Amino acid sequence: MAIMAGKILISLSRRLGNQGTDFPGRVARKIYPGILKELAANIEEEIFIVTGTNGKTTTSNMIAAILKEKGYSLVHNSAGANMLTGVTTAFIQASDIWGRNSFDYALLEVDEAYVPLLIKETRPRVVIITNFFRDQLDRYGELDHTINLIKDGVRNTEIELVLNGDDPLITHFQHDTGLHCWYYGFENTIYDSLESEESREGRYCVFCGEELEYSRYHYAQLGQFNCPRCRNQNPRLNFTGRGLKMTPFIQMKVNDLAISSPYQGFYNAYNILAAVSAARLVGIEDHIIQKAIAGYQPRAGRMENFIINGKRAVLILVKNPTGLNQTLSTLLYDQQSKNLFMALNDNAADGRDISWIWDADVEVLAQEKARIMQVVCSGLRSGDMAVRIKYSGIDSQLISIKSSLEEGIRATTAGPGEVSYILSTYTALFDCQKILSKMQQDEVGRSSVVRQMQA
Ligand SMILES: [Zn+2]
């Protein structure tokens, strides 16, 4: 009955065009609280959990793409519904009405706060942690609390951890849990800096509290660190990213395996590295990994590309200072001249407190090499965004405010830059995507009419 109710609600909410898929799972769990535990028992190989502050969705989608390329069947909460209820919905959707379908793998993107509960109900074999950054503090309290929550969740299990070895906030998991850990990270890249300009989380050693020394930063607190007092330093890497190039699309080697991807930005290079590491752990062949990553196209807000007015427009979700910093540095790697659009909302899902825009290093926009031709600020807090941009030191004549998303996006893509970057917080993202898709379709429609007329 729980599966039936869930399936009906899934089809209803689809028909209503809802993006969120928590509700069917919530109702099903009310009817039968043991539903997830039972459906999770249908996974024949392994259950993977992907968690961490940034990069969960992209990393888990990439692993899913690799497993599918290999021909495995899987349960995957690809809609970004990453709480217990959303995961339940994904299992109901994949299951037959009797709950008897079996699958090779489950790949679950999970919000940090729900990791302990999900581990109890699904008994995963591998937990992948991408990184820890400050994200909507008002929702979960301190970052330390989140980290401890996950640590307690994996303690006393047989789980293997796949960890970002460049993040000093993650490296103590092995020490504190005794679990087997696999590490991924980057060796030196041409994008590293010797000084950190950003606000960073992992400034102090997690063991002794001493300030960490860094020989280089990849970005934020991710880099090559050591503690001058105790022996805390980067662990030995099992999966090493080498020769990273972003021109603007990512090329690198993971150990000896050459990888290229249509994604941009250092944080996506980390996502790819995490995905390739996980795939290698389960023994997927190199050519399958290469093909899946090369063919994996960005989704909504994760560097999704559109062609409008014959030029590229890139849609990017930003939700915290680190994410915004990464997006801005991606802009710097791209040498084309740019139109920039920034939609800032302050609905509950965005985080009510928008002060985080002041923590991000927006000043880089004023650098000459950023080649910003215009900035359009939009969304419910467009004025605040415009003030923030103005204080970056950019020529204020380049900044305008259009509170309507559509007007703003039209003004942006009509701008003088060779490429448009469309940045948006969560609750404006899907509207921005709809507007961009429609503009792209209209353009395809127009050009096919022209082609027909020419014919
Ligand atoms: Zn120390």
Residues whose N, C-alpha, C, O or C-beta is under 5 A from the ligand:
A	BS01	ZN	C205 F207 C208 G209 E210 C227 R229 C230 N232
